[in-house]
Amino acid sequence: MATLSLLAHLLFILAHPSGFDLETWAIAGRALASGRDFYCEALASGHVFAYPPLFAQAILLPLALAIPPSNEFAFLLALRLVFSAFDLCTGVLLWRMLGSKRLLSALWFLNPFVMGVAQYQFDGIPAFFILLSVYALKKGVARSSWLLGIAASLKIYPGLLLPIAIGRAKGLRGAAIALLAAISVPFISMAPHLSSNCFWRSLFLHFEYSASAMGGCVLLNPIVYVLLLILAFKRGLDIIKAGIAIISSFYILFRFLTNPFYAHPFYHVQYAASLLPLLVLDIPRPGQRLAKCLAYNSVWISALAARYKATLYRHIPMPIPPEPFGQLSFYAFMASLAATCAVALLGSPAPSAEPRFASAPSDGGAPIPCGGSNAFYNAADPP
């Protein structure tokens, strides 16, 4: 399955030779190769590097040192291969975590939406670290929180899951250690840029752009987020279900409820890439399996329709003109996210115990979840 996924990723790379976001990565790569501030370089070129600096430091800089960004084609080709490699790592981790239900990992491995996102954005990288943080809960809350901190140092929205992870710590000391672990990576990665005017200007322009979309509803996001956290803790939701609800609602509030007719109908659908691994993990767990299957799979199907409206319209006969189809497919995506959020919040909560894995299987193969196919989700705390 991983081989098929790799071949499909390569086909997508050949079909998507360029894009605005790719131009931003190339500009940042050239700045890093010459020792200049990539935030300033992007602004001077009419772009905004509207992300925390870890992506540039950990991905773009090593790549720029290995492949001169002046050779833009080779640099961007290698960058998209890195994106695809993280997608494959996420699929392998899903395969391992799903146990006897591992065929469900095909929903990630062979997902055309995931492959499409990897051609222009790096949401697959924080998706990997979000999933790895769930896997790492067997090693403790501090390690899981540290991995979520890495994800939040790449894109900000995974940080919304930190209260759920830190809330699993035992006692104030455990929570303090988890919090320090979570903020260590963002602090270290951002420290060199805190004195840069271009860094702050880039963040300001990004949030100003978002606030202009939100209009008078800009305060709705934090209010609903706090209410979601309270409900998640009250219902005892684990990080998988709480993560599904929070990321789904984040997108709805960020893009739809605040001003549904603003900007482009495909605006930031790539956020669903971070949601998909959690959806795949939750489908086989007990309770509302049919509802989960319908709601969760509708997320990537509708996101695919919204993102690739023009391509789909060229190759598949449609009963309505392209623009109404694009709007309707986007609203279908919003509806699927709302259904997903509701199923995760209102369905049967998963057991509150953190997942554990066997240290070694009896047959010498890869580790499997303790106690059978679904024990990753149901394992009790050790005595």
CORTA-V120678 format. One record per backbone hydrogen bond with DSSP energy under -0.5 kcal/mol. CO is the residue of the C=O (numbers start at 1). NH is the residue of the N-H. If there is no record, write none. Layout:
((CO/NH) (CO/NH))
This chain:
((1/5) (2/6) (3/7) (4/8) (5/9) (6/10) (7/11) (8/12) (9/13) (10/14) (11/15) (12/16) (13/16) (19/23) (20/24) (21/25) (22/26) (23/27) (24/28) (25/29) (26/30) (27/31) (28/32) (29/33) (30/34) (31/36) (32/35) (36/38) (37/41) (38/42) (39/43) (40/44) (41/45) (42/47) (43/46) (48/50) (49/51) (52/55) (53/57) (54/58) (55/59) (55/60) (56/61) (59/63) (60/64) (61/65) (62/66) (63/67) (68/71) (70/72) (71/75) (72/76) (73/77) (74/78) (75/79) (76/80) (77/81) (78/82) (79/83) (80/84) (81/85) (82/86) (83/87) (84/88) (85/89) (86/90) (87/91) (88/92) (89/93) (90/94) (91/95) (92/96) (93/97) (94/98) (95/99) (96/99) (98/101) (99/102) (101/104) (102/105) (103/106) (104/107) (105/108) (105/109) (106/110) (108/111) (110/112) (111/115) (112/116) (113/117) (114/118) (116/119) (117/120) (117/121) (122/125) (122/126) (123/127) (124/128) (125/129) (126/130) (127/131) (128/132) (129/133) (130/134) (131/135) (132/136) (134/137) (135/138) (136/139) (136/140) (137/140) (140/144) (141/145) (142/146) (143/147) (144/148) (145/149) (146/150) (147/151) (148/152) (149/153) (150/154) (151/154) (151/155) (153/54) (155/158) (156/159) (157/160) (158/161) (159/162) (161/164) (161/165) (162/166) (163/167) (165/168) (166/169) (169/171) (170/174) (171/175) (172/176) (173/177) (174/178) (175/179) (176/180) (177/181) (178/182) (179/183) (180/184) (181/185) (182/186) (183/187) (184/188) (185/189) (186/190) (187/191) (188/192) (190/193) (190/194) (191/194) (193/196) (195/197) (196/200) (197/201) (198/202) (199/203) (200/204) (201/205) (202/206) (203/207) (204/208) (205/209) (206/210) (207/211) (208/212) (209/213) (210/214) (211/215) (214/217) (215/218) (217/220) (217/221) (219/223) (220/224) (221/225) (222/226) (223/227) (224/228) (225/229) (226/230) (227/231) (228/232) (229/233) (230/234) (231/235) (232/236) (232/237) (233/236) (238/242) (239/243) (240/244) (241/245) (242/246) (243/247) (244/248) (245/249) (246/250) (247/251) (248/252) (249/253) (250/254) (251/255) (251/256) (252/256) (252/257) (253/258) (259/262) (264/267) (266/269) (268/271) (269/272) (270/273) (271/274) (271/275) (272/276) (273/277) (275/278) (275/279) (276/280) (277/281) (278/282) (279/283) (280/284) (282/285) (288/292) (289/293) (290/294) (291/295) (292/296) (293/297) (294/298) (295/299) (296/299) (296/300) (297/301) (298/302) (299/303) (300/304) (301/305) (302/306) (303/307) (304/308) (306/309) (308/312) (309/313) (310/314) (311/315) (312/316) (321/325) (322/326) (323/327) (324/328) (325/329) (326/330) (327/331) (328/332) (329/333) (330/334) (331/335) (332/336) (333/337) (334/338) (335/339) (336/340) (337/341) (338/342) (339/343) (340/344) (341/345) (342/346) (343/347) (356/370) (361/364) (365/361) (368/358) (369/372) (372/375) (374/377) (374/378) (375/379))
